[in-house]
Amino acid sequence: QEQLVESGGGLVQPGGSLRLSCAASGSIFVAYRMGWYRQAPGKQRDLVATISRSGTPNYAESVKGRFTISRDSAKNVVYLQMNSLKPEDTAVYYCNANRPNDPSVYWGQGTQVTVSS
């Protein structure tokens, strides 16, 4: 069964750092663009960052310069390194896998990130 499993969320103070991990089954990891989305209470789910199969990253303006997405092909894991966290980064973060012209989209179960003093 194809799946995505996130880990690494938690509570952090403003200005702090967290690293999220997303473990993917091998068939997803090699064939799909991977990404992270987030959803705050009462808001829509928004793109945070994506990384192509070749490793090209793309970021939402709100996280540029603070977040870094990467992928480890040996482990089939995608990471989201989050630095200089702000209270407005508080959300449930979801791992995503998708590819153009393919209706199959995969989501992880989500991991909570709370930035608060």
C-alpha positions as CSV (number, residue, x, y, z in Angstrom):
1,Q,0.0,0.0,0.0
2,E,1.3,3.4,-1.0
3,Q,1.7,5.7,1.9
4,L,3.3,8.8,3.3
5,V,4.2,9.0,7.0
6,E,5.2,12.3,8.6
7,S,7.1,13.0,11.8
8,G,8.9,15.7,13.6
9,G,6.2,18.2,14.6
10,G,5.9,19.7,18.0
11,L,5.9,22.9,20.1
12,V,8.7,25.4,19.6
13,Q,9.2,29.0,20.6
14,P,9.3,31.9,18.1
15,G,12.7,32.0,16.4
16,G,13.2,28.3,16.9
17,S,13.7,25.4,14.5
18,L,12.1,22.1,13.7
19,R,12.7,19.5,11.0
20,L,9.8,17.5,9.6
21,S,10.3,14.2,7.9
22,C,8.1,12.3,5.4
23,A,8.8,8.7,4.7
24,A,7.4,7.5,1.4
25,S,7.1,4.1,-0.2
26,G,9.7,3.6,-2.8
27,S,7.3,3.6,-5.8
28,I,6.0,7.0,-4.8
29,F,9.3,8.6,-4.0
30,V,10.9,7.8,-7.4
31,A,8.0,8.7,-9.5
32,Y,6.3,11.7,-7.9
33,R,7.1,15.3,-7.0
34,M,7.0,15.6,-3.2
35,G,5.9,18.5,-1.2
36,W,4.6,20.0,2.1
37,Y,1.4,21.8,2.7
38,R,-0.1,23.3,5.8
39,Q,-3.5,24.1,7.2
40,A,-4.2,26.4,10.1
41,P,-7.5,26.2,12.0
42,G,-10.3,27.7,9.9
43,K,-8.1,28.2,6.9
44,Q,-7.5,26.4,3.6
45,R,-4.7,24.0,3.0
46,D,-1.8,26.0,1.4
47,L,1.4,25.0,-0.3
48,V,4.6,25.4,1.7
49,A,7.2,23.9,-0.5
50,T,7.7,21.3,-3.3
51,I,10.7,19.4,-4.6
52,S,10.9,17.8,-8.0
53,R,12.2,14.3,-8.8
54,S,15.5,16.0,-9.9
55,G,15.7,17.9,-6.6
56,T,14.5,21.4,-7.8
57,P,12.8,23.2,-4.9
58,N,10.0,25.6,-4.9
59,Y,8.7,27.7,-2.0
60,A,5.8,29.8,-0.9
61,E,6.8,33.4,-0.5
62,S,6.0,33.3,3.2
63,V,8.7,30.7,3.9
64,K,11.4,31.7,1.5
65,G,14.7,32.1,3.3
66,R,13.5,30.3,6.4
67,F,12.4,26.8,5.2
68,T,14.4,24.3,3.2
69,I,13.0,21.2,1.5
70,S,15.2,18.3,0.6
71,R,15.0,14.7,-0.4
72,D,17.1,11.7,0.5
73,S,16.9,9.1,-2.2
74,A,18.7,6.5,-0.2
75,K,16.1,6.6,2.5
76,N,13.0,7.6,0.5
77,V,12.5,10.5,2.8
78,V,11.6,14.2,2.2
79,Y,12.6,16.8,4.8
80,L,11.4,20.2,5.7
81,Q,13.9,22.2,7.7
82,M,12.1,25.1,9.3
83,N,14.1,27.9,10.9
84,S,13.2,31.3,12.3
85,L,9.7,30.0,13.1
86,K,6.9,32.5,13.6
87,P,3.6,32.1,15.4
88,E,1.9,32.3,12.0
89,D,3.6,29.1,11.0
90,T,1.4,27.2,13.4
91,A,-0.5,24.6,11.5
92,V,-0.9,21.0,10.7
93,Y,1.7,20.1,8.1
94,Y,0.9,17.5,5.5
95,C,3.3,15.6,3.2
96,N,2.1,15.4,-0.4
97,A,3.0,13.5,-3.5
98,N,1.7,14.3,-7.0
99,R,2.7,14.5,-10.6
100,P,1.3,16.3,-13.7
101,N,-1.5,14.7,-15.6
102,D,-1.9,12.0,-13.0
103,P,-5.1,12.1,-10.9
104,S,-3.4,10.0,-8.1
105,V,-2.5,12.3,-5.2
106,Y,-1.1,11.0,-1.9
107,W,-1.3,12.7,1.5
108,G,0.2,11.9,4.8
109,Q,-1.8,12.0,8.1
110,G,-0.4,15.4,9.1
111,T,1.8,16.5,11.9
112,Q,1.1,19.5,14.2
113,V,3.5,22.4,14.4
114,T,2.9,25.0,17.1
115,V,5.0,28.1,17.5
116,S,4.3,29.8,20.7
117,S,6.1,31.3,23.7
